[in-house]
Amino acid sequence: MENEVTETAAENFYLSGNYAPVAEEVSTSQLTVTGALPRELNGRYLRIGPNPREQVDPATYHWFSGAGMVHGIRLRDGRAEWYRSRFVESEAHTPNTNVLAHSGRILALAEAGRPPVEITPDLARMAVWDCDGTLGRGFTAHPKTDPVTGDMHAITYNPNFTATRYVVLDDDGKVKHTSDIDLDDGPMIHDMALTETRVVVLDLPVTLAAGMRRAQAGEPVSNLPYVWDDRHPARVGLVPVGGTAEQIQWIEVPRCFVFHVLNAYDNPDGSLTLDVIRYDEVFLRDMHGPGGSVPTLVRWAINPATGAVNEEAIGDYSVEFPRINAELVGRPHRYGWFAGVGAHGLEITDDVERSQTNGGLETGPLVKVDTVTGTSQIHHYGPARVTMEPAFVPRRNAEGEDDGWILSVVHDANTNLAELVVLDAADINAGPIARVHLPHRIPFGFHGNWIPDTEIVQGSMTSLC
Ligand SMILES: [Fe+2]
């Protein structure tokens, strides 16, 4: 199986079409809006993705490795004031994976030993933010913030060290806790889960050790040689919140890989519910990105007392980029919003094998899943118009979990331009509330977030952590 590389140097999916980088930084103002932007959306929608500035070798280029570009759309009082795109530049590196706010700062994030880069709210200045060196071994692109305590929990790793590190930052951005967790083989750990009482470490079979074995055998590897590892276990580690490696409980899970967690929560009987996007395998046939397997939303019911794990598929479509109402991180949730996979939405039926694609990861319509009923809603943005990761923004004084808006960047292949589209999160079928027309395209990237003005402290970049 490990020789079944389907792409050639001339056909790197992740350098073609709307995956191809844009060459220039852009600043535009007074954007055209169709519909009516909600006037309480005062802030900026930011997203980030790989956008290599220098020439890269298509034979070895891995989608996850490209230097980052951040895109920002400023909304205020019902107007779309500007769109700006900026190469992420710092003295150390250029994160490409996530951009979010914490402790009043806007932070661009990546995993595998790279520290956050702080970006000013106007996207004009950037600098490494490593909390006075305490994050010297890097951070993660997918920390989880407890909505009650404000603490930010992170599982970080660094290819140069054997230990994975559990890090907790307080709401001022100060490191308040660390514990090193020794793991074999150098697993890729992209995300994590948090409940009210536990942190969940994903130790799954994509590892640097397997990539090194592949390279030593003369087989093709990318410039980010993390590959599927037949020898590595698939397990999750449960650590008490604020706990240490000595307290970890490992539980075997179905053999798969997970980039993204929708959410997790504790149940009254002591069990744990963990909703994840499951890949049967990844980086086995596609060496340049996560193609080759159909991602599906599954629920793991984990019983720590017995070590039993029950897996159940949820929803009707293949989905990625899962998002919930952030007020429910670590608490029982009902709804998830996702980018559907496949331009038309790939229904998971008996005739769809989960391991069947050889192309890269292509998103399509927006999908909302009700995890209580198991039903899905789907919103198509129109022919040749596909969404990137959605973000849920709660309405002020929201009356329900889905009382708010879905913001996402939609790529229109008809015009080769992007839009920021606002939907009613409670009824995605009702059609767009507003469309902000951008005069440029935004390449398919990774993650984005709505960052309200209230979460930003002006001038924070000069403050000490
Ligand atoms: Fe991610």
Boltz pocket constraint, residues with backbone or C-beta under 6 A from the ligand:
constraints:
  - pocket:
      binder: B
      contacts: [[A, 97], [A, 141], [A, 142], [A, 190], [A, 259], [A, 260], [A, 446], [A, 447]]
      max_distance: 6.0
